[in-house]
Every structure is written in structure tokens, then in C-alpha cells.
Amino acid sequence: MTPAAESAAAPSAPTVPATASSAPSTPSAPIPDYPFARATGCPFDPPPELSALQREAPASRVRLWDGSTPWLITRHADQRALLGDPRVSADNTHPHYPHSSPGTKQSRGQGRTFISMDDPEHARQRRMVTAPFAIKRVEALRPTVQGIVDDLIDRMLAGPRPADLVEAFALPVPSLVICALLGVPYADHDFFQSRSRALINRGTSAEDASTAIKELLDYLDDLVGRKLAEPGEDVMTELAQRTRTGELNRAEAARIGRLLLIAGHETTANMIALGTLALLQHPDQLAELREAEDPRTVAAAVEELLRYLNIVHTGRSRVALEDIRLGDVLIKAGDPLVFANDIGNRDAEAFTGDPDRLDIHRDARRHVAFGFGVHQCLGQPLARMELQVVYGTLYRRIPTLRLAAGLDEIPFKHDALIYGVYRLPVTW
């Protein structure tokens, strides 16, 4: 979630001049509904339909919940090229922008933040919150995160067995960290976690999403007011001060706070739980990670798990501003785009040695789990550091950690925008 950003890549495919196309081009072939379902018994793998599409064409039409038919981009090289192309827009107010759910469409006018803007406004707002997520600042937090992780493991060990790793550990770790960084009282975690869950569920109605957004924004607007009256050393105080100078208004400050609060705990929490489950299903890999003395081994394992699991499993949405040629496919100005990063990270052209296999020794650094280009995840240094601390500590502290249920009994988040598990019963 921070910009240790790779520079934006120029598109590698040949292009054609832009034309005055005001609506998405009309497809002629039958169009499948997206997102696809995962294969039964394969909870860590992308749906098999994605592999077929990746082999067949650089872009294929799919149909979303609202009947829109974006181009689905499945190949790793094409994803990086287009995500780094200034002719591809993240502006979610564009009339042909592909919304992944009623809730995300509702947020367009209610809680829009810089991740849904193009430059220069995107860059202006993003720069305001870049510093706290810079690598040096994040590394300074490592001892604090280590203390949080150790304390939660102590509590779990002292508590009943089996335990739910999600509630006892995976969710509190990033929630405590992001609350400390933002200056949000952790005592309010039930409030913001429940609203976050509603917003990332694909089945949440527009009305319920609107309510959740309003409640979060009202809460954070009130917090901005409190930070103006009693400043602290945290991100919400910095945002509050920018309202005083006129760089932001209070609504904008609250929206940025909402983005950082939700992204700062939901994604990492799901990676902790899902990553642990994946490692428990690969005991040889888990044993190597548990015994690793070199922190570089842990860091490499984090990158491989990010590549292998892809918790952002419903794609990244964009819209073309000009005509773009991608192989033998012409993407026209106004065409919506969805980037299936889950299958992009299983592309054999980018990741050799059977990309469908978990291998903690693989060089997975070119994955697109955090996106690519100017909009790549702002907080990725923080997420990486938290995962390094967790994966480097949990299995050493609890070497006999094991599932307390069958894999077929684990409730996976097939219905959410962020993939993971709702519960993970473990014992030791």
C-alpha cells in the first residue's frame, strides 16, 4: 500500500490512432458471466476458465452483474503494459467504467478517493499520504508490529483450543497496526470492521453500501474534527491539518481516511489467514519457512504467497481513453477493462517452473498482486513488513499449529471482493 512504485511501463503492443468512440464496441461471440467460480476442491487456484482465456486471446469479453461487457485482460505482460499506460483511466465516474458490484458503483459519488482518479488530482492527493508508508518509515514500525504479533500469539496460546485464527490473530494484527498509524481508536474496531465487511461483499445492495459508507465517513469526519482540536502524531492529524490550509476539505480528508482504514486491515488480514491455510496444506514449504534463518527467505515467501493466492480475485477495473491495439484485438476508446490479476500471476510466460505450484523459493517479485503503474497499492511496504513479521513468527512460536477442521469445512469468501476465509479453526 505505499509507493515503492515501479515506474509506469509503456505499452508493449503496437497502437492505432484514437477515434471518436463514445461507447464500448459491440462483441459478436457469446459472452460468459464474470467473475467465474473456482473449481471444487481447488480453493487456492483461479477459476479454470481464466486459464483457457489466457491461452486463447490477449483480451476477451465478459459480462458483469449489471450487464456491462468489459474486456478481460488475462496475460501478465499485457496487464503491466496497460496498467502503466496513461491512455487507460482509473476514473470510476466515467460512464463506461466497469463496477464490480452494486456497492462499488454506489461509492462512485459518495466516497471517491484518489485510487479512482487520474492525474493530476490522483497524484496531488496521493502525495499527501505517501510519507507514512515509505519504506524507511515502515521499517521503523517493525518492532511495534513484532510486539503486537507476539502479544496476540501469547493470548491465543493462553486461550481455549481450538481457536479461530481470523478473530484471534489475523484480523487484530493489521487492525491494531493501521489504527495506530492513522490515529483511529482500536476500541472502535467492531464498528469499522462490520462496515468494511459490508462494502467488500459483492452481494451488498447499493442502499446498504450507501449506509455503510455514510456511517464510516461521518465517523471519520468527526475524527478529523477531534484531530483539529487535539492533534496527535498520526495520519488523520496530518489530513486534518491539510483541511486547515485549504489543501483538502473535510469530506476529502474523511474519504482518504476511509480508504486507508479499510485497505489497511482487510487485505492483510485475509493474506495472513489464507496464507497460513495454504502453508498448512503444503507442510514441506511450511517446515522450510519455519526453520529459515535468513530473513530473505521469509521475504521471498511473502512475495510467492502474494503471487499464488491473489486475494484481489475479482479483477481491477479501468476504462480506455483512446484506441489501443492489443495483439489482434482493438480496444476502442470508451471500452471498459478488467484486469484479472489472479490469472496474470499464474502466467507461465512470467513465472517459470509450474506457476500453479506454491514455491517459496521462486522469484515472484514481478507479481501484480499490488497492481502496477501509478495506481499500484500505496501501502504495499506496510503489508509486506506485516506479513514478514507474521510468517516469520507464528509458525516458530506455534510449531505444531494445525487445522481443527477439514479443508472442505472452511468457509471461503467466494462472495467477497477480497478473497480469504471467514473462519480458520486451528489447534496445536
ZATI-255762 format. One record per residue (C-alpha): residue number from 1; x, z, y. Coordinates in pm, whole numbers, plus 50000, padded with zeros to 5 digits. Layout:
N
PT resi     u     w     v
PT  NUM     X     Z     Y
...
***
This chain:
428
PT resi     u     w     v
PT    1 50000 50000 50000
PT    2 50290 49960 50252
PT    3 50459 49652 50368
PT    4 50786 49639 50186
PT    5 50639 49298 50223
PT    6 50786 48992 50072
PT    7 50789 48713 50327
PT    8 50495 48478 50312
PT    9 50561 48184 50084
PT   10 50494 47831 50193
PT   11 50258 47639 49965
PT   12 50446 47459 49691
PT   13 50180 47196 49627
PT   14 50153 46878 49837
PT   15 49886 46888 50103
PT   16 49649 46646 50274
PT   17 49529 46643 50633
PT   18 49238 46869 50719
PT   19 48890 46721 50750
PT   20 48581 46846 50926
PT   21 48420 47004 50621
PT   22 48175 47278 50720
PT   23 48050 47374 50372
PT   24 48201 47420 50026
PT   25 48244 47098 49831
PT   26 47988 47032 49558
PT   27 48109 47079 49199
PT   28 47993 46849 48920
PT   29 48081 47036 48597
PT   30 47884 47332 48450
PT   31 47987 47649 48628
PT   32 48038 47979 48442
PT   33 47940 48316 48586
PT   34 48226 48532 48714
PT   35 48363 48790 48650
PT   36 48386 48732 48277
PT   37 48352 49006 48015
PT   38 48658 49135 47833
PT   39 48680 49070 47461
PT   40 48550 49351 47241
PT   41 48833 49577 47133
PT   42 49073 49439 47398
PT   43 49027 49674 47696
PT   44 49372 49608 47842
PT   45 49357 49228 47834
PT   46 49192 48988 48081
PT   47 48885 48802 47950
PT   48 48983 48517 47715
PT   49 48800 48263 47935
PT   50 49065 48318 48201
PT   51 49345 48211 47969
PT   52 49158 47891 47890
PT   53 49102 47813 48258
PT   54 49468 47882 48336
PT   55 49573 47623 48077
PT   56 49318 47361 48180
PT   57 49339 47330 48560
PT   58 49501 47484 48868
PT   59 49155 47568 49007
PT   60 48808 47589 48851
PT   61 48466 47659 48997
PT   62 48291 47985 48902
PT   63 47960 48135 49007
PT   64 47935 48477 49173
PT   65 47646 48724 49180
PT   66 47493 48562 49492
PT   67 47508 48204 49360
PT   68 47817 48105 49558
PT   69 48071 47890 49372
PT   70 48430 47962 49478
PT   71 48741 47805 49333
PT   72 48907 48044 49086
PT   73 49287 48033 49113
PT   74 49449 48146 48788
PT   75 49815 48041 48790
PT   76 50080 48280 48919
PT   77 50274 48026 49126
PT   78 49957 47888 49286
PT   79 49836 48238 49372
PT   80 50158 48328 49552
PT   81 50168 47994 49732
PT   82 49810 48013 49857
PT   83 49812 48385 49939
PT   84 50112 48316 50160
PT   85 49956 48008 50322
PT   86 49823 48053 50680
PT   87 49554 47793 50604
PT   88 49395 48050 50370
PT   89 49190 48315 50551
PT   90 49102 48675 50465
PT   91 48827 48685 50730
PT   92 48523 48822 50550
PT   93 48289 48719 50834
PT   94 48346 48352 50753
PT   95 48012 48207 50633
PT   96 48164 48089 50303
PT   97 48378 48394 50226
PT   98 48315 48495 49859
PT   99 48191 48853 49839
PT  100 48245 49021 49503
PT  101 47936 49245 49521
PT  102 47640 49333 49745
PT  103 47833 49637 49860
PT  104 48138 49442 49976
PT  105 47913 49196 50156
PT  106 47738 49483 50332
PT  107 48070 49624 50454
PT  108 48142 49299 50637
PT  109 47964 49407 50953
PT  110 47976 49782 50904
PT  111 48325 49880 50807
PT  112 48552 49580 50865
PT  113 48922 49661 50875
PT  114 49246 49471 50915
PT  115 49259 49367 50548
PT  116 48958 49146 50626
PT  117 49105 48998 50943
PT  118 49355 48723 51016
PT  119 49648 48741 51254
PT  120 49695 48829 51530
PT  121 49434 49109 51506
PT  122 49530 49182 51146
PT  123 49896 49230 51242
PT  124 49811 49435 51553
PT  125 49605 49691 51362
PT  126 49825 49696 51054
PT  127 50135 49777 51259
PT  128 49963 50094 51380
PT  129 49974 50246 51030
PT  130 50285 50084 50884
PT  131 50537 50359 50961
PT  132 50389 50638 50741
PT  133 50402 50405 50440
PT  134 50756 50277 50496
PT  135 50991 50330 50203
PT  136 51211 50595 50370
PT  137 50909 50798 50483
PT  138 50754 50771 50138
PT  139 51075 50879 49963
PT  140 51082 51188 50183
PT  141 50746 51280 50027
PT  142 50876 51262 49670
PT  143 50949 51639 49639
PT  144 50598 51715 49768
PT  145 50443 51479 49515
PT  146 50660 51627 49239
PT  147 50529 51973 49330
PT  148 50167 51852 49319
PT  149 50220 51688 48979
PT  150 50392 51995 48830
PT  151 50124 52230 48963
PT  152 49840 52021 48818
PT  153 50017 51998 48481
PT  154 50061 52378 48483
PT  155 49690 52422 48545
PT  156 49596 52174 48275
PT  157 49823 52345 48022
PT  158 49669 52681 48107
PT  159 49315 52548 48074
PT  160 49092 52455 47784
PT  161 49158 52180 47532
PT  162 49062 51902 47518
PT  163 49089 51823 47889
PT  164 48966 51526 48088
PT  165 49285 51375 48227
PT  166 49089 51195 48500
PT  167 48935 51508 48652
PT  168 49222 51746 48576
PT  169 49510 51524 48683
PT  170 49473 51152 48755
PT  171 49220 51186 49038
PT  172 49360 51501 49207
PT  173 49720 51374 49230
PT  174 49663 51081 49470
PT  175 49372 51255 49641
PT  176 49590 51551 49737
PT  177 49869 51318 49849
PT  178 49656 51090 50066
PT  179 49470 51387 50216
PT  180 49799 51544 50320
PT  181 49925 51216 50464
PT  182 49607 51137 50655
PT  183 49518 51491 50758
PT  184 49187 51488 50568
PT  185 49084 51830 50426
PT  186 49113 51815 50047
PT  187 48824 52060 50031
PT  188 48604 51760 50113
PT  189 48720 51559 49810
PT  190 48384 51570 49631
PT  191 48224 51411 49938
PT  192 48464 51122 49985
PT  193 48521 51059 49614
PT  194 48149 51021 49546
PT  195 48108 50773 49835
PT  196 48416 50583 49717
PT  197 48272 50554 49366
PT  198 47953 50406 49509
PT  199 48144 50147 49713
PT  200 48360 50022 49426
PT  201 48072 49991 49180
PT  202 47959 49629 49151
PT  203 47602 49739 49087
PT  204 47563 49938 49408
PT  205 47286 49789 49623
PT  206 47350 49679 49979
PT  207 47130 49965 50101
PT  208 47319 50231 49906
PT  209 47652 50080 50011
PT  210 47540 50090 50373
PT  211 47454 50459 50339
PT  212 47788 50542 50178
PT  213 47980 50352 50446
PT  214 47789 50520 50728
PT  215 47843 50867 50584
PT  216 48216 50806 50545
PT  217 48251 50657 50892
PT  218 48053 50943 51051
PT  219 48275 51192 50870
PT  220 48595 51020 50983
PT  221 48471 50971 51339
PT  222 48413 51346 51353
PT  223 48763 51399 51216
PT  224 48907 51174 51490
PT  225 48732 51397 51743
PT  226 48882 51707 51586
PT  227 49231 51549 51585
PT  228 49194 51473 51957
PT  229 49113 51838 52022
PT  230 49368 51981 51777
PT  231 49640 51726 51696
PT  232 49840 51751 51376
PT  233 50130 51561 51223
PT  234 49927 51311 51024
PT  235 49793 50956 51030
PT  236 49446 51045 51159
PT  237 49607 51219 51456
PT  238 49810 50906 51529
PT  239 49494 50695 51513
PT  240 49314 50943 51738
PT  241 49592 50921 51994
PT  242 49557 50542 51996
PT  243 49193 50582 52097
PT  244 49316 50782 52395
PT  245 49548 50499 52501
PT  246 49280 50236 52451
PT  247 49456 50056 52163
PT  248 49163 50138 51936
PT  249 48812 50263 51983
PT  250 48685 50550 51771
PT  251 48488 50324 51540
PT  252 48801 50120 51466
PT  253 49004 50437 51403
PT  254 48738 50565 51162
PT  255 48732 50231 50977
PT  256 49108 50230 50931
PT  257 49086 50588 50808
PT  258 48819 50488 50555
PT  259 49034 50204 50423
PT  260 49339 50426 50377
PT  261 49142 50713 50226
PT  262 48965 50502 49962
PT  263 49260 50278 49877
PT  264 49495 50575 49878
PT  265 49327 50756 49591
PT  266 49108 50516 49389
PT  267 49371 50264 49285
PT  268 49645 50510 49196
PT  269 49406 50743 49012
PT  270 49295 50459 48790
PT  271 49653 50347 48727
PT  272 49751 50699 48620
PT  273 49469 50731 48368
PT  274 49467 50372 48242
PT  275 49846 50361 48225
PT  276 49851 50680 48020
PT  277 49590 50538 47783
PT  278 49788 50215 47743
PT  279 50107 50407 47667
PT  280 49927 50625 47413
PT  281 49829 50300 47239
PT  282 50197 50195 47243
PT  283 50375 50507 47110
PT  284 50713 50333 47081
PT  285 50703 50243 47452
PT  286 50583 50593 47541
PT  287 50868 50751 47344
PT  288 51125 50538 47528
PT  289 50976 50630 47863
PT  290 50959 50999 47774
PT  291 51327 51010 47676
PT  292 51456 50788 47958
PT  293 51730 50949 48166
PT  294 51772 50661 48412
PT  295 51509 50660 48692
PT  296 51539 50282 48696
PT  297 51376 50276 48352
PT  298 51078 50467 48489
PT  299 51059 50238 48793
PT  300 51065 49931 48566
PT  301 50790 50082 48351
PT  302 50575 50128 48660
PT  303 50611 49760 48752
PT  304 50533 49648 48397
PT  305 50222 49868 48378
PT  306 50105 49733 48713
PT  307 50150 49380 48579
PT  308 49999 49449 48240
PT  309 49691 49644 48348
PT  310 49578 49484 48676
PT  311 49321 49735 48787
PT  312 49203 49499 49064
PT  313 49026 49292 48799
PT  314 48759 49102 48993
PT  315 48999 48897 49200
PT  316 49099 48873 49565
PT  317 48872 48678 49796
PT  318 48976 48422 50056
PT  319 48844 48104 50221
PT  320 49027 47779 50301
PT  321 49052 47689 50670
PT  322 49189 47339 50608
PT  323 49200 47092 50321
PT  324 49466 47188 50064
PT  325 49578 46984 49767
PT  326 49649 47191 49456
PT  327 49770 46962 49181
PT  328 49488 46713 49126
PT  329 49231 46946 49287
PT  330 49130 46906 49651
PT  331 49025 47235 49806
PT  332 48831 47146 50119
PT  333 48813 47331 50448
PT  334 48541 47592 50412
PT  335 48577 47627 50035
PT  336 48575 47988 49908
PT  337 48862 48105 49686
PT  338 48901 48388 49435
PT  339 49247 48477 49306
PT  340 49234 48617 48950
PT  341 49547 48828 48971
PT  342 49485 48977 48626
PT  343 49547 48643 48452
PT  344 49811 48546 48708
PT  345 50011 48842 48585
PT  346 49980 48716 48227
PT  347 50110 48367 48314
PT  348 50381 48265 48066
PT  349 50540 48042 48332
PT  350 50617 48353 48538
PT  351 50667 48619 48270
PT  352 50852 48510 47958
PT  353 50861 48691 47625
PT  354 50487 48709 47549
PT  355 50320 48820 47873
PT  356 50028 48967 47675
PT  357 50262 49232 47533
PT  358 50348 49557 47711
PT  359 50726 49578 47750
PT  360 50862 49847 47981
PT  361 51200 49670 47985
PT  362 51055 49347 48125
PT  363 51148 49236 48477
PT  364 50794 49241 48616
PT  365 50876 49267 48985
PT  366 50713 48933 49074
PT  367 50368 49055 48972
PT  368 50075 49013 49211
PT  369 49906 49348 49142
PT  370 49953 49432 49512
PT  371 49868 49080 49628
PT  372 50116 48863 49816
PT  373 50187 48748 50169
PT  374 50091 48919 50493
PT  375 49790 49094 50337
PT  376 49970 49249 50044
PT  377 49896 49615 49988
PT  378 50014 49834 50275
PT  379 50059 50145 50060
PT  380 50249 49996 49766
PT  381 50565 50209 49826
PT  382 50348 50522 49810
PT  383 50166 50405 49498
PT  384 50493 50316 49327
PT  385 50651 50650 49410
PT  386 50348 50848 49289
PT  387 50338 50654 48963
PT  388 50712 50702 48911
PT  389 50672 51078 48952
PT  390 50367 51089 48723
PT  391 50503 50865 48445
PT  392 50842 51036 48467
PT  393 50695 51387 48441
PT  394 50366 51404 48249
PT  395 50495 51289 47909
PT  396 50808 51504 47931
PT  397 50606 51812 48022
PT  398 50346 51746 47751
PT  399 50538 51561 47478
PT  400 50254 51598 47226
PT  401 49990 51454 47458
PT  402 49735 51254 47258
PT  403 49382 51120 47278
PT  404 49100 51354 47182
PT  405 48862 51065 47113
PT  406 48872 50720 46959
PT  407 48955 50424 47178
PT  408 48602 50294 47122
PT  409 48465 50617 47270
PT  410 48648 50583 47603
PT  411 48416 50476 47890
PT  412 48590 50191 48069
PT  413 48497 50084 48422
PT  414 48372 49737 48337
PT  415 48112 49772 48614
PT  416 48356 49857 48893
PT  417 48569 49654 49132
PT  418 48863 49877 49036
PT  419 48924 49894 48661
PT  420 49004 50213 48479
PT  421 48830 50480 48275
PT  422 48558 50721 48380
PT  423 48691 50992 48149
PT  424 49000 51034 47933
PT  425 48975 51324 47687
PT  426 49323 51439 47583
PT  427 49474 51726 47395
PT  428 49823 51837 47290
***
